[in-house]
Amino acid sequence: MTLNSRTPSSSIKPQQRTHQPSTKKWKWKIEQPRKAAVLVPFVTISENNTPAVLFTVRSEKLNKHKGEVSFPGGIWEEGDADIIHTALRETEEEIGLNQKDVTILGELSSIPDRSMTIEVFPIIGYLGNLSTSNLKLNHDEVSQVFTMSIAQLVDPSQRELMQFRNEKISIPVWPNTSVGIPVWGLTAFVLDNVLRNVVVADPKVYP
């Protein structure tokens, strides 16, 4: 599936969809890991009609991962219809985007967070034509937002592979962002999976 400025809207209703738990057997540190969702928000930048991905920067007021690049998202709550509703609710709370303005395109299998206590469900959505200046940020959760074009994200020269301490695999990092903060960690892992499995299927294009 290729996302561009002509990506059609959809009548898919989130409450009609079911989430996809991972088929892998993760070694959780607790018997019942909590569930969370992140929205991977594809957009068409209004100013130049460029397909891109929207990112948030977490507020310095938060206790965990303050100042880091992330996707909108959070922990599943009792009143959520399903895990997709969690992603939409959190997106609305963080950046003021009405849930009805998000077209759900699909989802990836769940993955654990680094603590191995939270099961994270990546939800892929399309926000349509968007100017970031029109978003109403909740500054208790998000300090700023920015976009990166799909062309930049799939450019191998814009991505680094880093071996972190105690990690057995190389983890992708996008160091060159407009806000001077790299895309790394769980956000980079989710982004890499989306780019590799949804946006660019050819490993010669996105190695």
WOKABEL-V159817 format. One record per backbone hydrogen bond with DSSP energy under -0.5 kcal/mol. NH is the residue of the N-H (numbers start at 1). CO is the residue of the C=O. If there is no record, write none. Layout:
NH | CO
NH | CO
//
This chain:
7 | 4
14 | 12
16 | 13
17 | 14
21 | 19
26 | 24
28 | 26
29 | 116
30 | 116
33 | 31
34 | 117
36 | 119
37 | 74
38 | 121
39 | 72
40 | 38
40 | 123
41 | 39
41 | 54
42 | 40
42 | 125
43 | 52
44 | 128
45 | 43
45 | 50
46 | 130
48 | 45
49 | 45
50 | 45
52 | 43
53 | 148
54 | 41
55 | 146
56 | 70
57 | 144
58 | 56
58 | 68
59 | 141
62 | 59
67 | 58
68 | 65
69 | 182
70 | 56
72 | 39
74 | 37
76 | 35
80 | 77
86 | 82
87 | 83
88 | 84
89 | 85
90 | 86
91 | 87
92 | 88
93 | 89
94 | 90
95 | 91
96 | 92
97 | 91
98 | 96
101 | 98
102 | 99
103 | 101
103 | 126
104 | 102
105 | 124
106 | 124
108 | 122
110 | 20
111 | 120
113 | 118
116 | 113
119 | 34
120 | 111
120 | 118
121 | 36
122 | 120
123 | 38
123 | 121
124 | 106
125 | 40
125 | 123
126 | 103
127 | 42
130 | 44
132 | 130
134 | 131
135 | 132
136 | 95
137 | 135
138 | 94
139 | 137
141 | 138
142 | 138
143 | 57
144 | 57
146 | 55
148 | 53
150 | 51
153 | 149
154 | 150
155 | 151
155 | 152
156 | 154
158 | 155
159 | 156
160 | 173
162 | 160
162 | 171
164 | 162
167 | 164
171 | 162
173 | 160
174 | 183
175 | 173
177 | 175
180 | 177
183 | 174
184 | 182
187 | 184
188 | 184
189 | 185
190 | 186
191 | 187
192 | 188
193 | 189
194 | 190
195 | 191
196 | 192
197 | 193
198 | 194
199 | 194
200 | 195
201 | 199
203 | 201
205 | 202
206 | 202
//
